[in-house]
Amino acid sequence: MILVDNRNVTDPYINLAIEEYLVRHADCKDKDYLFLYINEPCIVLGKNQSIYKEVNFDFLRSNQLKLCRRISGGGTVYQDKGNLNFTFITSFANEKVNNYKIFNQLIIDALMQAGVEATMDARNNILYNGQKISGNAQFTDRKNLISHGTLLFNADLDLLRNSLKENEFPVFTKAPQSVRSGVTNIQPYLKGISTTEELKDFISAYAKPEKIFQFKENEWNEIQKSATEKFQSYEWVYGRSPQTKITKSEMMINVEDGIVTELQFAHNRDIQLAKALTGVKYCATEIRKALSERANCEQLFQMIF
């Protein structure tokens, strides 16, 4: 096992770019990589999910959390510095696809040694005492494969629940939807581990790595470029959301590729409003900008977004 050094970066966009760089470029012949990292507060969607279905609109409006999208499928997760992420990078083989146990067993064994009797369920989640402590997903380019997951240590569970809370108004999409589960932190049950960094160090040592992999400067520059131009872009985070229909305040808003394509009103039809918003990016900043010259701007904003 080779341990990946990410220079202690907690920017989720950079860490997502590192994952993609490794799965596409790492030499996994006869060796596997383990990448452990901690992110600043963020929401991370699966590759093919609709951000409008998965994230509570209060949080979309406030923009108090970084919004991210990973290259693998699976459900949406909340992360902060009380969450540890683990990623295994390995050569592709058919028997590894959807076979999470061969990767997660190391995490489970490490937790067992630290006093947490973890198990896996049929959905490939890691559980403690019947509650979810880790969700997992995979991605492969048929050369390499990544199998990665989260590990709740002492995350803000109230913020987790509120940011991913289902909206009170209908949101329809054919995109894959997250399966909501009861979750818990494992910090109270671990022996001698009081911080997320200590948990990271514990699992790192348990994996008994042969060596540490460090990126060369040209590789690091490519990762930073990908973080900015791809993973932080509107086109990736919002634009990959499949067609979504949002019904609010007697209006239906159709969004495709993160863009408003149609507004339908139940009663009085405001043609000028529909015209002003059609073609606008459906996110808080752009909707506000499109409504800025209207006298009732804030009222309209609350109604539409």
N, C-alpha and C positions, 0 to 999 in steps of 0.2 A: 504494500500500500504506500502510495506517495501522497503526502499532505500538501495541499495548495496554500501558498501564502498570498493573501490579498492586501497586504500592507495595512491591515486593520481598518480598512475602509468600511463605513457603515451606510454609504449612499446606496439605496436599493437599485438604482439604475445601473451603477457600475457593477454591482454584484450579479445582476441579471445578465449583463453583457459578458462578464467573466464566464458564467455558465455556458453561454452560447459559444464563446471562443473556445472553451475547452472541448465541448462535444464535437466541434468541427475541426479542431486542429491538434488536439492532444494525441500523442503517440501511446496508444493503449495496448500495444502488442505485448503480451506477457506481463502487463502490469495495470493496476487500477489506481485511480486517484480519489482522494477524499477532500472535499472542500467544505469547511465549516465557517459560517459567517453570521454576523449580527447586523440587522438593519435598523435604521432610524424608523420612526412611526410611519407606516404606509399600509396601503391596501394593494394586494397583488391578485389580479384576475388570471384565470386560465386563458389560454390562447384564443379560444373561440367563444368566449362568453360575452354577453352584453353588459356593459358597465352600468346601463340604466336599470337593468333588472337586479343586478347584484348589490349595488351600493345604495345606501339610503340617501335620498335627495338632500336632506339637511346637511350631510357631509359633502355632497357634491357642490352645494351652494357655498358652504363656508370655506372649502378648499384647505382645511386645516391639516389634512394628511396627504402625503404624496400618493398619487394614483399610478399604479404600474400594471404591466401585463407581461407574463412570462412566455417562454416558447413552448411549454408543455401544456397539456390539457388539464382536466381536473377542476376543482372548485376554487372560489375566491377565499382568500385568507387575509386576516389582519395581522400585522407584525409590528413589534416595537423592540426596544432593547432588552425586553424581558422574554424574548423569543430567540431560540437558536435554530438556524437553518443548516441542514446537512445535505450534501450533494455527492453522489457516487458517480464517477465517470469511468466507463468501461468499454471494451470493444463490443461491437454488436454481435448478438447471437439470438436466434429465434427463441431459445429456451429462457432467455433473460427478460423478454418482453412480458410485462404484466406479472412478472414473478418477483414481487417486492420482498418476499421473505429472505431471499439470498442476499439482499442488501440490508434490510432493516434488522436482521438478526444481530449484527454488530451493535447497533444502537440499543436494541432490547437487552442484550447481554451486558452492555456497559451500565444501563440503568439498573438492572438487577443487582450488579455488584455494588451500586451506590445506594441500594435499599428500596428501589421502586420496582415492584413486580409488574412489569409491562407485558402486554399481550397484543396480538394482532387480530382484527376482526375480518369478516368476509369482504369488507370494502377496502381492505389494505390500510386502514387506520391503525395507529398504535394507541392503545387504551391503558388507562390505569383505573382500577376499581370501577370499570364499566363506563368511564367517561373518556372522551377523546383528548389526547395530548399531542397527537401528530397526524396530519393529513399528508398524502403522498401522491406524486404524479411522475410521469416519465416522458421523455422525448428521445427520438433517435433519427439520425440522418442515414441510417443503414451502414454507417462506418463505425460510429461510436454510439453509445447510449448513456443518457443521464437518468438516474433515479433519485429524486430529491424529495425532501419533506421538511416540515416545520416541527419544532419541539417547544411546547409552552412551558416556560420556566416560572416567570413571575410577571407575565404580560398583564396589561390593563384589560381585564375581562369585560368591564363595563363599556369601555370604548370599543372593544371588539364587537360586542353585541349591538351597540347603538349604531356603529358605522355600517354594519351588515344587516341591520333590521329591515324587514320587508316594509315597503312603502304602503301607505294607506290607500293609495289610488292604484287602479289597474295598470300593470305594465306587461304587455304581451310580446313574446319573442319565441322563435323556434330554437334559439341558442341553448346549448347545454346549461343546466341550472345547478347551482350548488345544493347539496343535501345538508340541511342544517342539523347539527348535533350538539349535545351537551358537552361542554368542555371544562377542563380544570387545569390549574398549574401544578407542577410537580415540586416546586421549591420546598414546601413544608415537609416533604417525605424523603428528601435526599439527605444522605449522611455526609456532613462536612463540606457541603457545597453551598455557598451563600450568594454567589453572583453568576450571571450568565457567562461571563468570561471564565470563571472557574469551571463551569460545566463544559465549556468548549475545550479548555485545557485537559479536563478529565477524559473526555471522549477521544481527544487527540492522542493522549498517552495510551489509552486502552487499545487504540487501533494499531499500536506499535509500528509507526511508519518507518520505511527504510530510509527515506530522505524527505527534504522539503523542496517543493517545486516553487521557484521564483520566476516571475515574468521578466523578460528582457525589456529594455526601454521601448523598442519598436513595437513589441507586443502590447505593452501597457498603453502606448499611444493609440493603438488600434482599438483596444477595449474602451478607452475614454471616448473616442470618436463614435463608436457604436452606441455607447450609453447616451450620448447627446443626440445624435442624429436619428437613432432608431428608438431606443427604449424610452426616451423622454419625449418623443414626438407625439403630437396630437393624433397623427395618422395611425400610430401603433396603439396608443393607450385607448383612445376613443374610437378612432376610425375603423378598427377591426371588429367593432360590435356589429353583429348581424342585425338585419332590419328589426326595428323595435317600434311598437305602437304604445304611446303613453296617453292615458285618458285623465285629464285634469280639468276641474272647474268647467264642465260641460264643453270641453274641446278635446279633440283627438289630435295628437302630434305624431306624425310619422317621421322616423329618423333612420336614415341609411348611411352607412359609413361615417357616422358621427355628424351628419349634416341634416338639417330640417328639409324634408322634401315636400311636405304637405301639412296644412292645418285645416281641420274640419270643425265647424262650430255647430253646436246643437240647436241654437236659436238665432240670435242676431249675428249675422255674418259680417265681420270686420274685414273687408277685402284689403284695405290698406295695411292692416296689421299682418294678415297672411302674406301679403306681398313683401313686407319689410323683413319677415323672418325666413321666408323660403330661401334656401341656399346658405343660411347662416349655420356656423358650427353650433351644435347643441351642447354648449357648456356655459357655465355661469358668466364668465367674462365676456364672451361674444354675444350672449343674449342681452346682457346689460348694455353693451355698446350699441346694439341694434335698436334698443328702446330708449336710448339716452335723451333723445330730443322730444320725447312725448311727456306731456305734463304729468300724467299718472304713471310714470316710468316704474317706480318701485312696486306699485300695486300690480301692474302688468307682469313684472318680473316674477313676483311671488305666485301669480296665477299660472304662468307659463313654465317656470322652472322650479 
